[in-house]
């Protein structure tokens, strides 16, 4: 996850994501409320994370992630 956050210029969230064991394959499963609880309050940052998770070819699509806003 550390590399993914760095690639997205979101490394400020690295410690929290590592501490909470958040991995790229579960990012799309997080609601906006859960993202906020992790410290991600910017909607653009949420979208980048959700899109990145979808690009990893996981089960959840970008459409599903966006519908959670």
RAKAVEN-V54920 format. One record per pair of residues at least 6 apart in sequence whose C-alpha atoms are under 7 Angstrom apart, sorted by the first residue. I is the first residue (numbers start at 1). J is the second residue. If there is no record, write none. Layout:
BEGIN
I_J + I_J
END
This chain:
BEGIN
1_23 + 1_24 + 2_14 + 5_11 + 5_14 + 16_38 + 24_53 + 25_53 + 25_58 + 27_49 + 27_50 + 27_53 + 28_50 + 28_53 + 28_54 + 28_60 + 28_65 + 31_68 + 32_68 + 32_69 + 35_41 + 40_46 + 50_62 + 50_65 + 51_62 + 54_60 + 54_61 + 54_62
END
